[in-house]
Amino acid sequence: AAFSGHTEVLHVLIEAGADVNARDVQQGTALHFAAFNNHMEVARMLIEAGADVDARELGGSTALQLASEGKADVRLMALLGHDAPKTKRRGGRKRKQKRK
């Protein structure tokens, strides 16, 4: 549902008690898939249902980082980054730090 942007299916799954933080074999969550594929409404639904915005997949990326690498627009990245702590990213820089 998250990969394809199916909000109706996601709603049914959440109402049925699905784990919004379940992981695939690459340690990705539904929020990772929604973020990378620019499914803003799905991402919003997952966050409201308790999805961990700081979860990292096997490569070390958060949903926000995948959104910035994918086709996400600014609104989705703002949604994902709103409550995210200023943790170090791959490369050792914090999210708010600029490259020198």
Buried (B, 14 or more C-beta within 10 A) or exposed (E): BBBEBBBEEBBEBBEEEBEBBEBEEEBBBBBBBBBBBBBBEBBBBBBEBEBBBBBBBEEEBBBBBBBBEBEBEEEBBEBBBEEBEEEEBEEEEEBEEEEE
